[in-house]
């Protein structure tokens, strides 16, 4: 078994890392997975050696002790009161019961009660190969989409699933914004990024000009969470306050009912560094915020005619003017 110690940050935190293949080797045994499941079902209580062996169903005490010993200190904690799961063991069981390892997911298309904000056609939730998308059946405009473990959807009624998917996507973005990778819990950092429209899911991606996305990249694993600028700023202080003034709780409103999330109100005002303005319209009122390369968000006073006039002359012609802010 290969391990190494890393110093993390300036606090000198010592972290002993287990090679991924060795971690899987430790878990690649029916008895060991039985131990984890038995301890998981017993939480928060500890379990004695004899009770644990009986629950797992192993007659040979020596054989059971060997496999339990391989898990102890890494996935299982032992003291005089018995055995319980360490956080790593809990995470393994969480992945198992979520369906990430044990299930494949699909569902029949589900029609939403609200129409497409672009064409008025029906919005439909589809779920295939653990990929959930809400899109228009007529014009193919994407509202939202993400990889969703089957276990996330398992305990809900069919009519609730669109809202569950939208809430799950928001949760992914919130975790990324807080700096935590949803896959490995490593450190994530976000940035504005100029991308080709063909890399988005817009209905007119083949003909659209380049656009701006927000990317949150993990420093430890290949995970990347991408979102529209609108999605990234949706729960920032000025945007939440603006909606509060109009009686809307933007943290709970279904994303397909927020028309401004999908309109052509993104204005690139600088490319070096990348900076955009995003305008939100509710009724007769408008809020414009400036979003810089590091995702700092500041409202622009409505009486400012210049609108924080950045270096617009340096912006390529094809990037000038309002453009679609593609959904997450």
Secondary structure as UniProt FT lines:
FT   STRAND          3..8
FT   TURN            9..12
FT   STRAND          13..18
FT   HELIX           20..27
FT   HELIX           30..42
FT   TURN            43..44
FT   HELIX           49..56
FT   HELIX           61..71
FT   TURN            73..75
FT   STRAND          76..79
FT   TURN            80..81
FT   STRAND          82..85
FT   HELIX           87..97
FT   TURN            98..102
FT   STRAND          106..115
FT   TURN            117..119
FT   STRAND          122..128
FT   TURN            129..130
FT   STRAND          131..136
FT   TURN            137..139
FT   STRAND          142..147
FT   HELIX           150..153
FT   TURN            154..155
FT   HELIX           158..160
FT   HELIX           161..177
FT   TURN            178..179
FT   TURN            182..184
FT   STRAND          187..195
FT   HELIX           197..199
FT   TURN            203..207
FT   STRAND          211..218
FT   STRAND          224..227
FT   HELIX           229..233
FT   TURN            234..235
FT   HELIX           237..244
FT   TURN            245..247
FT   TURN            250..252
FT   HELIX           255..257
FT   HELIX           259..262
FT   STRAND          266..271
FT   TURN            272..273
FT   STRAND          274..282
FT   TURN            283..284
FT   STRAND          285..291
FT   TURN            293..294
FT   STRAND          297..299
FT   TURN            302..303
FT   TURN            305..306
FT   HELIX           312..314
FT   HELIX           317..319
FT   STRAND          322..323
//
